[in-house]
Amino acid sequence: MSLLITILEALDCILDNGDGWEEYVTLCVEALEAICGFIDKKDKSISLDILSKDIRLLREINLSEGMKKSVKNIIKQVIDDILYQARVIKAKKNRWRAVFLPYNASMWTSLVRVLLTKYEENEI
């Protein structure tokens, strides 16, 4: 999570002043690739489509004079995407697990039936 924040700060710096943007963009791309690789190994359930798209966008950036406005829009979009992805990762990380302990036999039977159904549907 702290690496995502560092990437956001670097992209914000690019927006504030154009100096040294090539190095910042390269470092951001490398960091995003590292994050994608880590997430891919740890948790296959998190979609990396957004971050992959952002990596492509950052690689294609060209800060010529005529492109500055569109580059700023691209960087703002990448920042929004990273913030969204960070929220998804945090929500996934902080997911609660509930435990239900039935107090009579019919509840146990119902619970077992629900769990077996979910298991058969590959939702557990």
Summary of the structure (lengths in Angstrom):
residues: 124
radius of gyration: 21.4
end to end distance: 26.6
largest distance: 73.8
contacts: 280
relative contact order: 0.11
helix: 75%
strand: 0%
